[in-house]
């Protein structure tokens, strides 16, 4: 529905806002500042997960011995 999280007012005075995700579901409510912090956290988590998804290479270690013999 949306391309990015969207902050929309819930009341006429504009004191309470709702944060909607890309599908239109409400992710959280609060003041405008709270919703902006939530968007920042979501965006930082998305960029951090892209970095972590890089393939990891493990090297075999022939000099490691087991503490318990199987």
Backbone as JSON, one array per atom type, in Angstrom:
{
  "sequence": "XXXXXXXXXXXXXXXXXXXXXXXXXXXXXXXXXXXXXXXXXXXXXXXXXXXXXXXXXXXXXXXXXXXXXX",
  "N": [[0.83, -1.18, 0.0], [1.81, 1.36, 0.96], [5.0, 2.89, 0.25], [6.89, 3.32, 2.13], [7.19, 3.61, 5.77], [4.51, 5.51, 7.23], [3.39, 8.46, 8.82], [0.46, 9.37, 10.34], [-2.11, 11.64, 11.46], [-4.24, 11.01, 14.31], [-6.22, 12.39, 15.63], [-8.21, 15.42, 15.54], [-6.93, 17.65, 16.64], [-4.29, 17.06, 16.28], [-2.52, 15.9, 18.08], [-2.09, 13.26, 18.66], [-0.62, 10.62, 16.93], [-0.39, 8.06, 14.39], [1.64, 5.39, 13.37], [2.07, 3.91, 10.33], [2.78, 0.88, 8.61], [4.34, -0.47, 5.58], [2.29, -1.98, 4.54], [0.02, -0.81, 5.46], [-0.83, -1.36, 8.01], [-1.17, -0.51, 11.48], [1.63, 0.35, 13.31], [2.42, 1.62, 15.61], [1.52, 4.11, 18.07], [1.4, 7.53, 19.19], [2.97, 10.63, 20.18], [4.02, 13.0, 17.67], [6.8, 13.13, 17.69], [7.5, 10.7, 18.91], [6.64, 8.86, 16.99], [8.33, 9.58, 14.88], [10.8, 8.8, 15.95], [10.39, 6.05, 16.06], [10.22, 5.49, 13.29], [12.83, 6.13, 12.58], [14.22, 4.13, 14.0], [13.23, 1.85, 12.72], [14.18, 2.25, 10.11], [16.95, 2.24, 10.58], [17.31, -0.36, 11.49], [16.61, -1.79, 9.22], [18.66, -1.1, 7.42], [20.83, -2.11, 8.83], [20.31, -4.84, 8.84], [20.65, -5.48, 6.19], [23.38, -5.25, 5.92], [24.27, -7.28, 7.61], [23.49, -9.58, 6.26], [25.42, -10.48, 4.57], [27.39, -13.04, 3.08], [28.97, -15.43, 5.19], [32.16, -16.7, 5.84], [33.62, -19.57, 7.04], [36.53, -20.92, 8.38], [38.1, -24.09, 8.26], [39.3, -25.65, 11.2], [41.94, -27.38, 12.08], [43.41, -27.72, 14.33], [41.87, -27.77, 16.6], [40.62, -29.3, 19.47], [38.26, -31.53, 20.86], [36.49, -31.05, 23.92], [35.03, -33.02, 25.04], [35.06, -36.4, 24.48], [33.59, -38.13, 21.89]],
  "CA": [[0.0, 0.0, 0.0], [2.74, 2.49, 1.02], [6.37, 2.49, -0.08], [7.68, 3.46, 3.36], [6.3, 3.9, 6.9], [3.84, 6.8, 7.11], [2.86, 8.99, 10.08], [-0.81, 10.04, 10.1], [-2.75, 12.08, 12.71], [-5.42, 10.25, 14.73], [-7.26, 13.28, 16.11], [-8.3, 16.71, 14.85], [-5.96, 18.58, 17.2], [-2.95, 16.69, 15.83], [-1.65, 15.59, 19.21], [-1.84, 11.82, 18.65], [-0.34, 10.15, 15.58], [-0.23, 6.61, 14.2], [2.67, 5.01, 12.41], [1.59, 2.82, 9.48], [3.85, 0.23, 7.86], [4.19, -0.49, 4.13], [1.04, -2.65, 4.2], [-1.08, -0.03, 5.98], [-1.14, -1.75, 9.38], [-0.64, 0.41, 12.48], [2.78, -0.2, 14.03], [2.52, 2.27, 16.9], [0.86, 5.4, 18.21], [2.02, 8.43, 20.16], [3.17, 11.98, 19.66], [4.76, 13.04, 16.39], [8.21, 12.83, 17.98], [7.62, 9.26, 19.17], [6.51, 8.18, 15.7], [9.55, 9.84, 14.12], [11.85, 7.95, 16.51], [10.1, 4.7, 15.6], [10.62, 5.41, 11.88], [14.29, 6.11, 12.57], [14.64, 2.8, 14.44], [12.89, 0.9, 11.65], [15.11, 2.46, 8.99], [18.29, 1.82, 10.96], [17.3, -1.82, 11.55], [16.57, -2.29, 7.84], [19.98, -0.97, 6.83], [21.74, -2.99, 9.55], [20.07, -6.22, 8.43], [21.23, -5.65, 4.86], [24.81, -5.43, 6.11], [24.49, -8.57, 8.26], [23.15, -10.69, 5.4], [26.55, -10.85, 3.73], [27.78, -14.43, 3.36], [30.07, -15.58, 6.13], [33.03, -17.81, 5.53], [34.29, -20.13, 8.2], [37.7, -21.7, 8.01], [38.23, -25.3, 9.07], [40.38, -25.56, 12.19], [42.41, -28.72, 12.35], [44.12, -27.78, 15.61], [40.9, -27.66, 17.69], [40.29, -30.6, 20.05], [37.0, -31.55, 21.61], [36.62, -31.21, 25.37], [34.35, -34.28, 25.36], [35.28, -37.4, 23.43], [32.31, -38.77, 21.51]],
  "C": [[0.88, 1.26, 0.0], [4.13, 1.99, 0.64], [7.29, 2.56, 1.13], [6.72, 3.74, 4.51], [5.77, 5.34, 6.83], [3.25, 7.19, 8.46], [1.6, 9.79, 9.75], [-1.44, 10.46, 11.42], [-4.0, 11.24, 13.01], [-6.54, 11.15, 15.23], [-7.18, 14.63, 15.39], [-7.25, 17.69, 15.35], [-4.54, 18.27, 16.73], [-1.99, 16.41, 16.97], [-1.29, 14.11, 19.28], [-1.68, 11.38, 17.19], [-0.23, 8.63, 15.58], [0.82, 6.38, 13.13], [2.18, 3.79, 11.66], [2.78, 2.22, 8.73], [3.53, 0.23, 6.36], [2.87, -1.12, 3.69], [-0.19, -1.91, 4.71], [-1.48, -0.39, 7.4], [-0.49, -0.76, 10.35], [0.47, -0.28, 13.27], [2.91, 0.4, 15.42], [1.79, 3.59, 16.89], [1.59, 6.23, 19.26], [2.1, 9.83, 19.59], [3.94, 11.9, 18.35], [6.22, 12.64, 16.6], [8.42, 11.34, 18.21], [7.55, 8.49, 17.86], [7.75, 8.4, 14.84], [10.72, 8.99, 14.63], [11.64, 6.51, 16.07], [10.49, 4.5, 14.13], [12.14, 5.35, 11.77], [14.82, 4.73, 12.97], [14.38, 1.77, 13.35], [13.87, 1.03, 10.5], [16.52, 2.01, 9.34], [18.38, 0.3, 11.06], [17.3, -2.42, 10.15], [17.95, -2.21, 7.2], [20.99, -1.87, 7.52], [21.54, -4.44, 9.13], [20.62, -6.48, 7.04], [22.73, -5.89, 4.97], [25.09, -6.81, 6.68], [24.23, -9.76, 7.35], [24.27, -11.09, 4.45], [26.98, -12.28, 4.07], [29.0, -14.49, 4.26], [30.87, -16.81, 5.74], [33.69, -18.28, 6.81], [35.43, -21.0, 7.7], [37.76, -22.96, 8.86], [39.44, -25.18, 10.0], [40.81, -26.98, 12.57], [43.08, -28.84, 13.72], [43.18, -27.68, 16.82], [40.56, -29.07, 18.17], [39.01, -30.48, 20.85], [37.28, -31.72, 23.09], [35.99, -32.51, 25.82], [34.57, -35.23, 24.2], [33.96, -38.1, 23.15], [32.58, -40.18, 21.02]]
}
